[in-house]
Amino acid sequence: MRVALIGAGTMGALHARLLCATDGVDVVTIADATPGRAAAVAADVGAEPAASIGAALDGADAVVIAAATAAHAELIREAIGRGLPTFCEKPLASDLEDTIALTEAIERSGVPFQMGFQRRFDPAYREARRLVESGELGTIYLVRLIAHDAEWPHAAYVPEVGGLFRDSSIHDFDAIRFMTGGEVSTVYAVGANRIFPAFEPTGDIDTTGAILTMADGTLGILSQTRRNPRGYDVRMELVGSGDAVSMGVGPRMPSRSLEPDAPPPAPGWESFLTRFEAAYRAELQAFIPVARREAPSLCTARDGLAAMRIAVAATRSVAERRAVELATID
């Protein structure tokens, strides 16, 4: 299979390396809005650079999109218009209206599509999902989510991504749906801009706390900051009537325990690239049979839409200082 990779930035470079090592992928062609950047990444991983995005798509059997957020919708439309099976990093589009339209277009087309929510493919998250499905956790009382970035984003990045909830928390919103198998009914979120001045002109926040009420009454609690001085920290905890389990708690968890008998802290995860590399590899491996129409997508465009709705509800909740029903987000 000849795969066109669109985007040669941080995510594109990771996907290039992983795609070149993926069974079933014979050739990876890399294109970027800046051709020189595509050529540099291609040289690093032994892939083929393309002179343009159109040239990469012309010879492709499937497409992986890792370009800037603002380009996702146009690139997806181009790919499905050519009938090319498509993988795209989150989000589908920059706003809810276009996300709805794009989801409907993907579904009408019948073209295989996979959304890039990599936590669904992380080994610990998949084991937790298995325990939920098997009933071993019993009735889920509470889902706790922690998301702390290791470093501030570049100031130029902030205006492009639509705010904290659409850029980062959207992973947690998808994770709670994936893990519980249910839907969020209500969101109540608060937020603050504690220290990072680049967020102020955009009205964005760098710190948040949110309560997510699921349709069956399960409670989810998300806490998030844009920087943790000890490293990249993403955790999830499920407390049920039969057991309690956690993900992201281990030797490299970037938090220093003050208990007298605690071991000294190890170096924390540097970034999402290292923390979730195995998950990124697994999701690309899962995409190949989807692209061949041999397996259903494990993360659909509609999953992307559902997570975007929650992100919009959280944004509205912070702005209006009230709980927001997901039924009102359309």
C-alpha positions in Angstrom: 0.0 0.0 0.0 1.3 3.4 -0.9 0.4 6.0 1.8 0.5 9.7 1.3 1.4 11.5 4.6 0.3 15.1 4.5 2.1 17.3 7.1 5.7 17.2 8.1 5.7 19.0 11.4 6.0 17.5 14.9 3.2 15.0 14.4 4.0 14.4 10.8 7.6 13.5 11.6 6.4 10.9 14.2 3.8 9.4 11.8 6.5 9.3 9.0 8.8 7.2 11.2 6.0 4.9 12.4 4.4 4.5 8.9 7.8 3.5 7.4 7.9 0.6 10.0 4.3 -0.5 9.6 3.5 -3.9 8.0 1.5 -3.5 4.8 2.9 -0.1 3.9 5.3 -0.3 1.0 5.9 3.3 0.3 5.4 6.5 2.3 5.2 9.7 0.3 5.4 12.9 2.3 4.0 16.3 1.4 3.7 19.6 3.2 2.6 23.1 2.5 6.4 23.9 2.8 8.0 21.3 0.4 11.4 21.7 2.0 10.1 20.5 5.3 8.6 17.4 3.6 11.9 16.7 1.9 13.8 16.9 5.2 11.5 14.5 7.0 11.5 12.1 4.1 15.3 12.0 4.1 15.3 11.3 7.8 13.1 8.2 7.5 13.8 6.9 4.0 10.5 8.0 2.5 9.7 9.8 -0.8 9.1 13.6 -0.8 6.3 14.9 -3.0 6.6 18.2 -4.9 3.0 19.1 -3.8 0.1 17.8 -1.8 -1.7 17.1 -5.1 1.2 15.0 -6.4 1.3 12.9 -3.2 -2.5 12.2 -3.5 -2.2 11.3 -7.2 -0.2 8.2 -6.5 -1.7 7.2 -3.1 -3.7 4.2 -2.0 -4.5 5.8 1.4 -3.9 9.1 3.2 -2.7 10.1 6.6 -3.3 13.7 7.6 -1.1 15.3 10.2 -1.2 18.9 8.9 -2.2 22.0 10.9 -5.7 21.9 12.4 -7.0 24.6 10.0 -6.1 22.4 7.0 -7.8 19.2 8.1 -11.3 19.8 6.7 -10.1 20.8 3.2 -7.6 17.9 3.1 -10.2 15.4 4.2 -12.7 16.6 1.6 -10.0 16.3 -1.1 -9.0 12.8 0.0 -12.6 11.4 0.2 -13.4 13.1 -3.0 -10.8 10.9 -4.6 -12.1 7.9 -2.8 -8.9 7.5 -0.8 -9.2 5.8 2.7 -8.2 8.5 5.2 -6.7 8.8 8.6 -6.8 12.2 10.2 -5.4 13.6 13.5 -7.9 15.3 15.7 -10.0 17.4 15.2 -12.0 16.9 12.0 -12.4 20.7 11.5 -11.9 23.9 13.4 -15.6 24.5 14.4 -18.7 22.5 15.1 -20.7 23.5 12.0 -18.0 22.3 9.7 -17.4 19.2 11.8 -21.1 18.2 11.4 -21.0 18.8 7.7 -17.7 16.9 7.3 -19.0 13.9 9.3 -22.0 13.7 7.1 -19.9 13.9 4.0 -17.6 11.2 5.1 -20.5 8.9 6.0 -22.2 9.6 2.7 -19.1 8.8 0.7 -18.6 5.3 2.2 -14.8 5.9 2.1 -13.0 4.2 5.0 -12.1 6.8 7.6 -10.3 6.7 11.0 -10.0 9.5 13.5 -6.7 10.1 15.4 -7.5 9.6 19.1 -4.5 7.5 20.0 -5.4 6.8 23.6 -8.0 4.2 22.3 -5.0 2.2 21.2 -2.8 2.5 24.3 -2.3 -0.9 26.0 -3.5 0.2 29.4 -6.5 2.1 28.1 -7.5 -1.0 26.0 -7.2 -3.3 29.0 -9.3 -0.9 31.1 -11.9 -0.9 28.4 -11.9 -4.7 28.4 -12.5 -4.7 32.1 -15.4 -2.4 31.7 -16.9 -4.5 28.9 -16.5 -7.7 30.8 -18.2 -6.3 33.9 -15.1 -6.9 36.1 -15.2 -3.3 37.3 -18.8 -3.5 38.2 -20.8 -0.3 38.2 -18.6 2.6 37.4 -19.0 5.3 40.0 -16.3 7.8 38.9 -13.9 8.5 36.1 -11.0 10.8 37.0 -8.9 12.4 34.2 -5.7 14.3 34.7 -4.0 16.1 31.8 -0.9 18.2 32.3 1.3 19.3 29.3 5.0 19.3 29.9 5.7 22.7 28.3 3.7 25.7 27.1 2.8 25.7 23.4 4.5 28.2 21.1 2.7 31.5 21.2 2.0 31.4 17.4 0.2 28.0 18.0 -2.3 29.3 20.4 -4.6 31.3 18.1 -4.8 28.5 15.6 -6.3 25.7 17.7 -9.6 27.0 19.0 -8.9 26.9 22.7 -7.8 24.5 25.4 -10.9 22.2 25.1 -10.8 21.8 21.4 -7.0 21.4 21.2 -6.2 19.3 24.2 -9.1 18.3 26.4 -10.8 16.8 23.3 -8.6 13.7 23.9 -10.0 13.3 27.4 -13.6 13.8 26.1 -13.1 11.0 23.6 -11.4 8.9 26.2 -14.3 9.0 28.7 -16.7 8.0 25.9 -14.5 5.2 24.7 -13.9 3.9 28.2 -17.4 4.0 29.5 -19.2 3.2 26.2 -21.6 6.0 27.1 -22.4 9.6 26.2 -21.8 12.8 28.2 -25.1 14.6 29.0 -23.9 17.7 30.9 -20.7 19.6 31.3 -19.8 22.1 34.0 -16.4 23.7 33.5 -14.4 26.5 35.1 -11.2 27.9 33.8 -8.4 30.4 34.5 -5.4 31.9 32.8 -2.9 31.5 35.6 0.4 32.4 34.1 0.8 32.1 30.4 0.3 35.5 28.8 0.0 34.4 25.2 -3.5 33.1 26.0 -4.8 36.5 27.1 -5.4 38.0 23.6 -7.3 35.0 22.5 -9.5 34.7 25.6 -8.2 31.2 26.1 -7.3 29.5 29.5 -4.3 27.5 30.7 -6.0 25.8 33.6 -9.4 24.1 33.9 -11.5 21.8 36.0 -14.6 20.2 34.5 -17.4 17.8 35.8 -18.8 15.6 33.1 -22.1 13.8 33.9 -22.7 10.8 31.7 -26.2 9.8 30.6 -26.3 6.9 33.0 -25.2 9.1 36.0 -21.5 8.2 36.0 -19.4 11.2 37.0 -16.2 12.3 35.2 -13.8 14.8 36.7 -11.2 16.4 34.5 -8.3 18.6 35.8 -5.9 20.1 33.3 -3.0 22.6 33.1 -0.9 23.7 30.1 2.4 23.1 32.0 3.7 20.6 34.6 7.3 21.4 35.6 8.0 17.6 36.1 6.9 16.5 32.7 3.9 15.3 30.6 1.2 13.8 32.8 -1.9 12.1 31.4 -3.7 9.8 33.8 -7.1 8.2 34.0 -8.7 6.4 37.0 -11.9 4.3 37.1 -13.5 3.6 40.4 -16.2 0.9 40.2 -18.2 -1.4 42.5 -15.9 -4.3 41.6 -12.5 -2.8 41.3 -10.5 0.5 40.9 -7.9 0.8 38.1 -5.6 3.5 36.8 -3.7 4.4 33.6 -0.6 6.5 33.5 0.5 5.7 37.0 4.0 4.2 36.9 7.7 4.9 37.3 7.7 7.8 34.9 4.6 9.5 36.3 5.8 13.1 36.6 4.7 13.8 40.2 6.9 13.7 43.3 5.4 11.8 46.2 6.0 13.3 49.7 5.3 10.0 51.5 8.2 8.9 53.7 8.4 5.5 52.1 8.0 6.6 48.5 10.9 5.8 46.0 12.7 8.8 44.5 11.0 10.1 41.4 12.3 8.9 38.0 12.5 11.2 35.0 9.0 12.0 33.8 7.6 11.7 30.3 9.0 14.4 28.1 6.0 14.8 25.9 3.0 13.1 24.3 5.3 11.8 21.6 7.1 9.5 24.1 4.2 8.8 26.4 1.9 7.5 23.7 4.4 6.3 21.0 3.1 2.7 21.3 -0.5 3.9 20.9 0.4 6.0 17.9 2.1 2.9 16.3 -0.9 0.7 17.1 -3.5 3.1 15.6 -1.6 3.3 12.3 -1.3 -0.5 12.3 -5.1 -0.6 12.9 -5.7 1.8 10.0 -4.2 -0.4 7.3 -6.9 -3.1 7.4 -9.5 -0.3 7.6 -8.0 1.2 4.4 -8.1 -2.2 2.7 -11.8 -2.4 3.7 -11.0 -5.6 5.7 -12.0 -4.2 9.1 -14.3 -1.5 10.5 -12.8 1.7 11.9 -12.2 1.7 15.6 -12.5 5.5 15.8 -15.0 7.1 13.4 -15.7 10.6 12.2 -18.8 10.5 14.4 -16.5 9.9 17.4 -14.7 13.0 16.4 -18.0 14.9 16.2 -19.1 13.7 19.7 -15.8 14.9 21.2 -16.1 18.2 19.5 -19.6 18.7 20.9 -18.3 18.2 24.4 -15.5 20.6 23.8 -18.0 23.3 22.6 -20.1 22.7 25.6 -17.1 23.1 28.0 -16.1 26.3 26.2 -19.6 27.6 26.6 -19.8 26.6 30.2 -16.7 28.5 31.1 -17.9 31.6 29.3 -21.4 31.5 30.7 -20.6 30.1 34.2 -23.2 27.4 34.1 -23.8 23.8 33.4 -24.4 23.1 29.7 -26.6 20.3 28.4 -25.1 18.4 25.4 -28.5 18.3 23.8 -28.3 22.1 23.3 -25.1 21.8 21.3 -25.9 21.6 17.6 
